[in-house]
Amino acid sequence: MSQAQKGICAEPNLHALYLTFTVVDDEVQAMRGKLAHVLDLFNHYDEEYYEAMVSGVIAIGTDYWYELYPRSIPQELAPFPDMHCEDRGAPITPGDLFIQIKADRADICHAIGAEVIQLLKPHVDLYEEISSFRYLDGRDLTGFVDGTENPKGMHKLEVAIVGDQDPEFAGGSYIHVQRYRHLMTKWQLLAEQKQEQIYGRSKADNIEFASDKKAAFAHTKRTNLKDPAGKSVEILRQSMPYGNMTVQGLFFISCACSPQPFTDMLRSMIFGDEHGNYDKLLDFTVAETGGAYFAPSVKFIKQHATDH
């Protein structure tokens, strides 16, 4: 399999910087070359500051992909799923390029981000930058451990990375990004027992409730899905908390070998089951951004850097 970008399956870090860009010109040949240089930047900082566990991901928005690599299209490339039900929704926001930078040092994330922006000028505008951080023992700002359902070990690769089913794009990953803003005041008014009921697991020791003890609206119930063959529908999450004393939330990132698992989970959360039991957590957190991307293999980016 072609080498996947390091940041897709990287272990959790202490810090992250997420950069979302819109492309403002049509110099695609220059952009293809510059994306290869961004990979070199990641490698340089990883070697220079190896103790910081540096990793990165370059992902191309599904619309912009057709301009950047018009002769090579991933089999399942699809726009972000547009879903809305009552006051729950998944908005679609601008994004031609998404770059994830992670390290165990905030200064290294900043340094790489500054060089990336300098390199990509004047071809892009920075739509959004979000700095994220590890919170306590890997918890979301709601107080619950995040990413408990993530696949482990080599199984990560099966879940997150495209394989031989699409040979040209083996080593790539379908990326979905959402920035959620938590309604913290509303959440903190809930008793801990009610919070646990909404999540479907205990808060302090992170023990998942037995299936028959979970409410139909529990977050773990709505996101733990099976396909028609009875196989678990899985994604690899690279999410991290963000915020300050005014705004807090979760920067959610899904990496998968197909866009379908994310779409299925989002539908289950927003629309719920046949009885209308949606994910009750959505009463306490609001998606403010949404984008669909594809992160090709290292080989693909470098091979196409000199395309004419």
C-alpha positions in Angstrom: 0.0 0.0 0.0 1.2 3.5 -0.7 2.4 5.5 2.3 -0.5 7.3 4.1 0.2 10.7 5.4 1.5 10.4 9.0 -1.1 12.5 10.7 -4.1 10.3 9.6 -3.3 7.5 12.1 -1.1 9.4 14.5 -1.4 8.9 18.2 -3.0 11.7 20.2 -0.9 14.7 20.8 -0.9 17.6 23.3 -1.5 20.3 20.7 -3.0 20.8 17.2 -3.5 23.6 14.7 -6.2 23.2 12.1 -6.0 25.5 9.1 -8.9 25.8 6.5 -8.1 27.6 3.3 -10.0 28.8 0.3 -8.1 29.0 -3.0 -8.3 32.3 -4.7 -6.5 31.7 -8.1 -6.4 29.0 -10.7 -2.6 28.3 -10.6 -3.1 24.6 -10.1 0.4 23.7 -11.2 1.9 25.9 -8.6 -0.4 24.6 -5.9 0.4 21.0 -6.7 4.1 21.7 -6.2 3.5 23.7 -3.0 1.5 20.9 -1.4 4.6 18.6 -1.9 6.7 21.3 -0.1 4.2 21.3 2.8 5.0 17.6 3.2 8.7 18.4 3.2 8.0 21.0 6.0 6.3 18.4 8.1 9.2 16.0 7.6 11.8 18.7 8.5 10.1 19.6 11.8 9.6 16.0 12.6 13.3 15.3 12.2 14.5 18.5 13.8 12.2 18.2 16.8 11.6 14.5 17.0 10.7 14.7 20.7 7.6 16.7 19.8 6.0 13.8 17.8 5.2 16.1 14.8 2.6 14.9 12.2 0.5 16.6 9.6 -2.3 16.0 7.1 -3.0 17.8 3.8 -6.5 17.2 2.6 -8.2 18.7 -0.5 -11.8 19.8 -0.6 -14.0 17.7 -2.8 -15.0 20.6 -5.0 -11.4 21.9 -5.4 -10.2 18.3 -6.1 -11.7 18.5 -9.6 -9.6 21.6 -10.4 -6.4 20.4 -8.8 -6.3 16.8 -10.0 -8.9 16.7 -12.8 -7.6 13.5 -14.4 -7.5 11.4 -11.2 -10.7 11.2 -9.1 -11.1 9.0 -6.0 -13.9 6.5 -6.5 -16.1 7.7 -3.7 -15.3 11.4 -3.7 -18.5 13.2 -2.6 -19.4 16.6 -1.1 -20.2 17.0 2.5 -23.6 15.5 3.3 -26.2 18.3 3.7 -28.5 17.2 6.6 -31.0 19.2 8.7 -33.9 18.2 10.9 -35.8 20.6 13.2 -33.1 22.6 15.0 -30.3 20.0 14.3 -28.1 20.4 11.4 -24.7 19.9 9.7 -23.8 23.1 7.9 -21.5 23.2 4.9 -18.8 25.9 5.1 -16.0 27.0 2.6 -12.9 24.9 2.4 -10.6 24.0 -0.5 -7.7 22.9 1.6 -7.6 21.6 5.1 -4.2 21.2 6.9 -3.9 19.5 10.3 -0.7 20.1 12.3 -0.2 18.1 15.5 2.7 18.1 18.0 3.4 17.8 21.7 4.6 21.4 21.6 2.3 24.4 20.9 5.3 26.5 19.6 6.1 23.8 16.9 2.5 23.8 15.7 2.7 27.6 15.4 6.0 27.6 13.6 4.8 25.0 11.1 1.5 26.9 10.6 3.3 30.2 9.9 5.6 28.5 7.3 2.6 26.8 5.6 0.7 30.1 5.3 3.8 31.9 4.0 4.4 29.1 1.4 0.8 29.0 0.1 0.5 32.8 -0.3 -0.8 34.4 -2.5 -2.8 31.4 -3.8 -5.1 31.1 -0.7 -7.1 32.9 1.9 -7.2 31.6 5.4 -10.8 30.9 6.2 -10.4 29.6 9.7 -7.6 28.6 12.1 -8.3 26.7 15.3 -5.8 25.8 18.0 -6.7 22.7 19.9 -5.3 21.0 23.0 -5.4 17.8 25.0 -7.7 18.3 28.0 -6.9 16.4 31.2 -6.7 12.6 30.4 -8.0 12.9 26.8 -11.5 14.3 27.7 -13.8 16.5 25.8 -14.7 19.8 27.5 -18.0 18.2 28.5 -16.0 16.1 30.9 -16.3 12.8 29.1 -13.4 10.9 27.6 -13.3 11.4 23.8 -12.4 8.9 21.1 -13.1 5.8 23.3 -14.5 4.0 20.2 -11.5 4.6 18.1 -10.0 1.5 16.4 -6.7 0.3 17.9 -3.4 -0.9 16.5 -3.2 -2.1 12.9 -7.1 -2.1 12.7 -6.7 1.7 12.4 -5.3 1.3 8.9 -8.2 -0.9 7.8 -10.7 1.7 9.0 -9.0 5.0 8.0 -7.0 4.2 4.9 -8.1 3.4 1.4 -6.8 -0.1 0.3 -6.7 -2.1 -2.9 -10.4 -1.3 -3.8 -9.2 2.0 -5.3 -5.5 1.3 -6.3 -4.6 4.7 -7.5 -5.7 6.2 -4.2 -4.5 3.4 -1.9 -3.0 5.1 1.2 -5.5 8.0 1.0 -8.3 8.8 3.4 -11.7 10.4 3.3 -11.7 13.3 5.8 -14.8 15.0 7.3 -14.4 18.0 9.5 -16.9 19.8 11.8 -16.3 22.4 14.5 -18.8 22.0 17.3 -19.5 24.7 19.8 -20.7 23.4 23.1 -23.5 25.1 25.0 -21.6 24.8 28.2 -23.9 26.8 30.5 -26.8 24.6 29.4 -24.7 21.4 29.7 -23.4 22.3 33.2 -27.0 22.7 34.5 -27.6 19.0 34.0 -27.0 16.5 36.8 -24.1 14.1 36.2 -26.5 11.2 36.0 -28.4 12.9 33.2 -25.1 13.7 31.4 -24.2 10.1 31.6 -27.5 9.0 30.2 -27.0 11.3 27.2 -23.5 9.9 26.5 -24.4 6.3 27.4 -21.4 5.8 29.6 -20.0 6.8 33.0 -18.3 10.2 33.4 -15.6 9.5 36.0 -14.3 6.1 34.9 -15.5 6.0 31.3 -17.4 2.7 31.5 -19.9 2.2 28.7 -23.4 1.2 29.7 -24.6 -2.2 28.6 -26.7 -2.0 25.4 -29.9 -2.8 27.1 -29.3 -0.1 29.7 -28.7 2.7 27.2 -31.3 5.2 26.2 -32.2 5.2 22.5 -31.0 8.8 22.3 -27.6 8.1 23.9 -24.6 9.4 21.9 -22.9 6.0 22.0 -26.1 4.3 20.8 -26.6 6.7 17.8 -22.9 6.5 16.7 -22.3 2.7 17.3 -23.9 1.4 14.1 -23.9 -1.9 12.2 -24.0 -2.4 8.4 -26.5 -4.8 6.8 -24.0 -7.7 7.2 -23.8 -7.0 11.0 -20.3 -5.5 10.8 -19.5 -2.4 12.9 -19.5 0.9 11.0 -16.3 2.6 12.1 -14.3 5.8 11.6 -11.0 7.0 13.1 -11.4 10.2 15.0 -8.6 12.8 15.2 -10.8 15.2 17.2 -9.5 17.6 19.9 -11.1 20.3 22.2 -10.6 24.0 21.5 -11.7 27.2 23.2 -11.1 30.0 25.7 -13.0 31.3 28.6 -15.8 32.5 26.3 -16.3 29.7 23.7 -15.6 26.0 24.1 -16.1 23.1 21.8 -14.7 20.1 19.9 -12.9 20.2 16.5 -14.2 16.9 15.1 -12.3 15.0 12.4 -13.3 11.7 10.9 -10.8 9.7 8.8 -12.1 6.7 6.9 -11.5 4.5 3.9 -14.9 5.6 2.6 -17.2 8.6 3.2 -20.1 6.3 3.9 -19.5 5.5 7.6 -19.4 9.2 8.5 -22.5 9.9 6.5 -24.3 7.0 8.2 -23.3 8.2 11.7 -24.3 11.8 11.0 -27.7 10.7 9.7 -28.2 8.5 12.8 -27.3 11.5 15.1 -29.5 14.1 13.3 -32.5 12.1 12.2 -32.3 9.3 14.7 -34.0 5.9 14.6 -37.4 5.0 13.1 -39.0 6.4 16.3 -37.2 9.7 16.0 -34.7 9.1 18.8 -31.9 11.5 17.7 -28.6 12.0 19.4 -29.6 14.0 22.5 -26.0 15.4 22.8 -27.0 17.7 19.8 -29.2 19.6 22.2 -26.0 20.7 23.9 -23.5 21.2 21.1 -23.9 22.9 17.7 -22.0 22.2 14.5 -20.8 25.5 13.1 -18.7 24.3 10.2 -18.6 21.3 7.9 -16.3 20.1 5.1 -15.5 17.0 3.1 -11.9 16.4 1.9 -9.6 13.7 0.6 -6.1 13.3 1.9 -4.1 11.4 -0.8 -1.0 9.3 -0.1 2.4 10.9 0.1 3.3 9.2 -3.2 0.3 10.7 -5.0 1.1 14.3 -3.8 4.8 14.0 -4.8 4.1 12.3 -8.1 1.7 15.1 -9.2 3.8 17.9 -7.9 5.3 18.4 -11.4 2.1 17.8 -13.5 1.5 20.2 -16.3 
